[in-house]
Amino acid sequence: MNPLAKTIPLPFFLRHLKIPALLVLGVFLVAVVLIAASIGAVSIPLKDILSGSLTDQQEAVLASIRLPRVLLAVIVGGALAVSGAAMQGLFRNPLADPGLIGIATSAALAVAFVIVLAGPITGYLGLYALSIAAFIGALLACFVIFRFARLTGSFSVTYMLLTGIAINALSAAGVGYLTFLSDDQQLRTLTFWTMGSLGGALWVAVIVVTTIAVPSGLILIRNARELNVLLLGENEARYLGVDAERLKRTIVICTALCVGAAISVSGVIGFVGLVVPHLVRLTLGPDHRLLIPASALLGAALLVVADTAARTIVAPAEMPVGILTSLIGGPFFLWLLIKQYAGRFSL
């Protein structure tokens, strides 16, 4: 049986009609956003947010600090989860994620280069230096993947995967070497960047990432039906009228844009792109017309929850959000796997 088609039983109110699942996830995301906006060093009661009766201090904190961070978590979480769902469909493997083709490690290499060797560039570009470097690194990885994936004359998923493995290895070696060259402050900056954080959220970052990630995610949703057909195999997809070459190029480009934009403002945040689509697939099934938008909503909600915990659980310090995404999602993922295979083995 195709592992992409395995599901666990749905709650009774979603079992026969799956569209309400998106509504439930949407309501959950809105609730999480509102709660996250009210939690922090400056307490802003939820009823005051809903009624609009805020003090000047609360309004300043909400508009300048709290909302940009919460909304950035929504966009980044949604972008990573959508990319993961698309990559799993492309490779027809529930264990695939955006990092499989080397986009994240290439971004990390570019950031490490700027931190360790390009101090003057950091001075000129200020806060945006690392974001620009990460995005350029992700796009360069996409370009290399495209060149090697077409060595056979057509866009080969196998060559793309092998190229991604090579890029991951080379980039990891480069990051390791730059880490060896770094001083204490550079090492600290690089380490925290690779753990992921939304602490530097600004409205300009929200606008830029939204401009890149949202259109790319919508294109992936638009190609959901073709991804469903691609699960049958490339030859079968061609027989059914799907342009497999165009579809693969579109998925890789949109995934690179989503992941590159997300990583550029948040650093490397693991787990979301890998496990969120798999959680949705286990509960709602493998239909990408539902899987991709549901992954976006759940990924956004998960990252908002994780980031809220990251900035409050050890206040006034802040924990890297990448640690919490794994702590929150890992046990739940294991629970779903145990439930799925409960009748086949015992722990």
VMD Tcl script that draws the C-alpha trace (Angstrom):
set ca {
  {0.00 0.00 0.00}
  {1.29 3.45 -0.89}
  {2.41 5.11 2.39}
  {1.11 8.43 1.07}
  {-2.40 7.01 1.09}
  {-2.46 5.77 4.70}
  {-4.70 7.66 7.09}
  {-5.91 7.38 10.64}
  {-9.60 7.73 11.49}
  {-10.98 11.26 11.45}
  {-13.17 12.73 14.17}
  {-16.81 11.98 13.40}
  {-17.62 15.57 12.37}
  {-14.88 15.53 9.69}
  {-15.13 11.92 8.56}
  {-17.56 12.36 5.67}
  {-16.95 15.99 4.71}
  {-13.34 17.14 4.66}
  {-13.89 20.79 3.72}
  {-14.83 21.71 7.34}
  {-11.29 20.68 8.25}
  {-9.97 23.85 6.60}
  {-12.55 25.89 8.47}
  {-11.56 24.32 11.78}
  {-7.86 24.93 11.09}
  {-8.58 28.50 10.00}
  {-10.51 29.27 13.18}
  {-7.77 27.64 15.24}
  {-5.12 29.79 13.52}
  {-7.08 33.01 14.16}
  {-7.52 32.06 17.82}
  {-3.82 31.27 18.19}
  {-2.85 34.59 16.57}
  {-5.10 36.58 18.90}
  {-3.85 34.78 21.99}
  {-0.21 35.18 20.92}
  {-0.75 38.90 20.35}
  {-1.98 39.28 23.93}
  {0.90 37.42 25.59}
  {4.24 39.00 26.38}
  {6.24 41.21 28.72}
  {3.53 43.86 28.35}
  {0.18 42.22 29.06}
  {-2.55 43.12 26.59}
  {-5.89 41.54 27.55}
  {-7.59 39.74 24.69}
  {-10.85 41.58 25.33}
  {-9.05 44.91 24.89}
  {-7.61 43.77 21.56}
  {-11.03 42.70 20.31}
  {-12.72 45.89 21.52}
  {-9.90 48.20 20.42}
  {-9.71 49.89 23.84}
  {-5.92 49.96 24.19}
  {-3.66 52.33 26.05}
  {-0.97 54.20 24.12}
  {1.70 51.83 25.43}
  {-0.30 48.72 24.54}
  {-1.05 50.08 21.09}
  {2.62 50.85 20.45}
  {3.72 47.39 21.63}
  {1.03 45.65 19.59}
  {1.66 47.60 16.38}
  {5.44 47.78 16.46}
  {6.53 44.57 18.16}
  {3.86 41.96 18.77}
  {1.88 41.95 15.50}
  {4.88 41.93 13.12}
  {6.33 38.96 14.96}
  {3.10 36.98 15.11}
  {2.26 37.63 11.45}
  {5.80 36.74 10.40}
  {5.43 33.44 12.26}
  {2.20 32.81 10.32}
  {3.84 33.43 6.94}
  {7.05 31.51 7.71}
  {5.23 28.52 9.21}
  {2.79 28.37 6.32}
  {5.55 28.69 3.72}
  {7.66 25.90 5.24}
  {4.69 23.54 5.60}
  {3.42 24.19 2.05}
  {6.91 23.58 0.66}
  {7.18 20.33 2.58}
  {3.81 19.10 1.29}
  {4.79 19.90 -2.29}
  {8.20 18.22 -1.99}
  {6.67 15.08 -0.49}
  {4.26 14.94 -3.40}
  {7.02 15.50 -5.95}
  {9.24 12.75 -4.53}
  {6.24 10.58 -3.65}
  {7.81 10.11 -0.22}
  {6.33 11.29 3.10}
  {9.84 11.68 4.54}
  {10.90 14.33 2.01}
  {11.26 17.94 3.07}
  {12.57 21.21 1.56}
  {16.00 20.61 3.08}
  {16.36 17.44 1.02}
  {17.53 19.37 -2.06}
  {19.99 21.57 -0.22}
  {18.13 24.88 -0.11}
  {18.41 25.36 3.66}
  {22.08 24.38 3.92}
  {22.99 26.65 0.98}
  {21.27 29.53 2.74}
  {23.19 28.67 5.92}
  {26.47 28.65 3.99}
  {25.77 32.09 2.54}
  {24.91 33.43 6.00}
  {28.06 31.89 7.50}
  {30.15 33.51 4.76}
  {28.67 36.93 5.50}
  {29.07 36.56 9.28}
  {32.67 35.32 9.21}
  {34.27 36.79 6.09}
  {32.14 39.69 4.87}
  {32.06 42.11 7.79}
  {32.02 45.26 5.57}
  {28.94 43.98 3.73}
  {27.20 43.54 7.06}
  {28.07 47.11 7.91}
  {26.59 48.49 4.69}
  {23.38 46.45 4.77}
  {22.85 46.40 8.52}
  {19.99 44.17 9.72}
  {19.22 43.00 6.18}
  {22.65 41.51 5.42}
  {21.90 38.01 6.71}
  {18.41 37.94 5.18}
  {19.71 38.92 1.75}
  {22.57 36.41 1.99}
  {20.21 33.57 2.97}
  {17.82 34.31 0.11}
  {20.65 34.51 -2.44}
  {22.08 31.24 -1.15}
  {18.73 29.50 -1.54}
  {18.32 30.79 -5.10}
  {21.84 29.70 -6.05}
  {21.06 26.20 -4.81}
  {17.92 26.19 -6.95}
  {19.94 27.25 -10.01}
  {22.51 24.48 -9.49}
  {19.73 21.92 -9.02}
  {18.10 23.00 -12.26}
  {21.34 22.69 -14.21}
  {22.12 19.20 -12.95}
  {18.53 17.94 -13.06}
  {18.51 18.53 -16.83}
  {21.68 16.55 -17.56}
  {19.57 13.76 -19.02}
  {17.69 16.14 -21.32}
  {14.56 16.13 -19.19}
  {13.96 17.34 -15.65}
  {15.01 14.27 -13.63}
  {13.79 13.95 -10.04}
  {16.56 11.43 -9.39}
  {19.28 13.81 -10.53}
  {17.65 16.58 -8.52}
  {17.75 14.44 -5.38}
  {21.37 13.42 -5.95}
  {22.34 17.02 -6.59}
  {20.60 18.04 -3.38}
  {22.56 15.44 -1.43}
  {25.83 16.79 -2.89}
  {24.83 20.39 -2.15}
  {23.93 19.46 1.44}
  {27.31 17.80 1.93}
  {29.33 20.64 0.37}
  {27.38 23.34 2.19}
  {27.70 21.54 5.53}
  {31.46 21.28 4.96}
  {31.62 24.98 4.12}
  {29.65 25.94 7.22}
  {31.89 23.72 9.32}
  {35.04 25.35 7.94}
  {33.69 28.87 8.45}
  {32.67 27.89 11.97}
  {36.26 26.79 12.58}
  {37.50 30.22 11.37}
  {35.00 32.25 13.40}
  {35.68 34.07 16.65}
  {33.46 33.78 19.71}
  {30.98 36.49 18.69}
  {30.71 35.22 15.10}
  {30.24 31.67 16.34}
  {27.46 32.76 18.68}
  {25.68 34.66 15.90}
  {25.96 31.75 13.47}
  {24.83 29.19 16.05}
  {21.73 31.14 17.01}
  {20.86 31.77 13.37}
  {20.94 28.04 12.62}
  {18.57 27.44 15.56}
  {15.96 29.82 14.14}
  {14.43 32.93 15.64}
  {11.78 35.52 14.83}
  {13.18 38.06 17.29}
  {14.11 40.56 14.58}
  {10.63 40.76 13.07}
  {9.84 44.08 11.38}
  {6.95 45.16 9.18}
  {9.27 45.41 6.18}
  {10.24 41.75 6.68}
  {6.57 40.75 6.89}
  {5.79 42.60 3.67}
  {8.77 41.21 1.72}
  {8.23 37.60 2.81}
  {4.49 37.83 2.17}
  {5.12 39.22 -1.32}
  {7.34 36.24 -2.16}
  {5.88 33.33 -0.20}
  {2.13 33.87 -0.61}
  {2.08 33.93 -4.46}
  {4.43 30.94 -4.54}
  {2.21 29.03 -2.12}
  {-0.90 29.86 -4.14}
  {0.79 28.50 -7.28}
  {1.53 25.26 -5.43}
  {-2.13 25.03 -4.39}
  {-3.18 25.68 -7.97}
  {-1.08 22.69 -9.08}
  {-2.52 20.38 -6.42}
  {-4.60 18.33 -8.89}
  {-1.54 17.68 -11.06}
  {0.40 16.60 -7.98}
  {-2.35 14.08 -7.24}
  {-1.93 12.63 -10.73}
  {1.86 12.61 -10.38}
  {1.51 10.18 -7.44}
  {0.60 7.55 -10.04}
  {4.00 7.97 -11.72}
  {5.43 10.29 -14.36}
  {4.47 8.14 -17.36}
  {0.92 7.70 -16.11}
  {0.68 11.44 -15.45}
  {1.72 12.20 -19.03}
  {-0.90 9.79 -20.36}
  {-3.51 11.67 -18.34}
  {-2.50 15.00 -19.87}
  {-0.22 16.40 -17.14}
  {2.92 18.20 -18.30}
  {5.22 16.52 -15.79}
  {8.28 18.55 -16.80}
  {6.51 21.87 -16.28}
  {5.00 20.65 -13.02}
  {8.37 19.59 -11.57}
  {9.99 22.90 -12.53}
  {7.11 24.84 -11.01}
  {7.25 22.92 -7.74}
  {11.02 23.35 -7.36}
  {10.92 27.08 -8.15}
  {8.01 27.82 -5.83}
  {9.50 25.69 -3.07}
  {12.84 27.48 -3.38}
  {11.12 30.87 -3.20}
  {9.01 29.90 -0.19}
  {11.88 28.33 1.75}
  {14.38 31.01 0.75}
  {12.07 33.80 1.84}
  {11.22 32.05 5.13}
  {14.80 31.19 6.04}
  {16.00 34.67 5.16}
  {14.05 36.20 8.06}
  {13.87 33.35 10.56}
  {17.01 31.27 10.20}
  {16.79 27.50 9.94}
  {13.61 26.17 11.57}
  {13.37 22.41 11.36}
  {10.45 20.00 11.71}
  {7.72 22.20 10.23}
  {8.32 21.36 6.58}
  {8.84 17.67 7.27}
  {6.25 16.66 9.82}
  {3.33 19.08 9.46}
  {2.36 17.80 5.96}
  {2.73 14.25 7.20}
  {0.47 14.93 10.18}
  {-2.15 16.40 7.86}
  {-1.82 13.46 5.46}
  {-2.29 10.95 8.28}
  {-5.53 12.61 9.37}
  {-7.05 14.08 6.19}
  {-5.63 11.88 3.46}
  {-3.25 12.38 0.52}
  {-5.41 14.66 -1.68}
  {-3.16 17.67 -2.31}
  {-6.16 19.93 -2.94}
  {-6.83 19.62 0.79}
  {-3.37 18.66 1.99}
  {-1.50 21.78 0.84}
  {-3.83 24.47 2.24}
  {-4.38 22.47 5.44}
  {-0.61 22.16 5.87}
  {-0.27 25.92 5.45}
  {-2.82 26.61 8.20}
  {-1.44 24.02 10.61}
  {2.18 25.01 9.96}
  {1.35 28.66 10.60}
  {-0.49 27.85 13.84}
  {2.28 25.55 15.05}
  {5.00 28.15 14.52}
  {2.93 30.88 16.23}
  {2.51 28.61 19.27}
  {6.20 27.69 19.29}
  {7.35 31.30 18.91}
  {5.01 32.48 21.68}
  {6.48 29.86 23.98}
  {10.02 30.75 22.87}
  {9.65 34.39 23.92}
  {7.81 33.74 27.19}
  {8.95 30.43 28.65}
  {12.39 31.72 29.75}
  {11.58 35.46 29.84}
  {13.31 37.90 29.82}
  {15.63 35.69 27.75}
  {14.45 34.04 24.54}
  {14.76 30.42 23.47}
  {15.48 29.56 19.79}
  {12.17 28.66 18.19}
  {13.66 25.77 16.21}
  {14.17 23.87 19.45}
  {10.54 24.26 20.45}
  {9.10 23.25 17.07}
  {10.75 19.88 17.53}
  {9.72 19.60 21.17}
  {6.09 20.39 20.36}
  {5.72 18.37 17.20}
  {7.94 15.38 17.84}
  {5.87 13.66 20.55}
  {2.62 14.37 18.70}
  {4.09 12.91 15.52}
  {5.16 9.77 17.37}
  {1.67 9.46 18.85}
  {0.12 9.61 15.39}
  {2.52 6.97 14.07}
  {1.77 4.67 17.00}
  {-1.96 5.14 16.46}
  {-1.61 4.48 12.73}
  {0.25 1.22 13.20}
  {-1.37 0.17 16.50}
  {-2.76 -3.00 14.97}
  {0.53 -4.03 13.37}
  {3.05 -3.91 16.19}
  {3.34 -3.23 19.89}
  {5.98 -1.19 21.68}
}
mol new
graphics top color blue
foreach p $ca { graphics top sphere $p radius 0.5 }
foreach p [lrange $ca 0 end-1] q [lrange $ca 1 end] { graphics top cylinder $p $q radius 0.2 }
display resetview
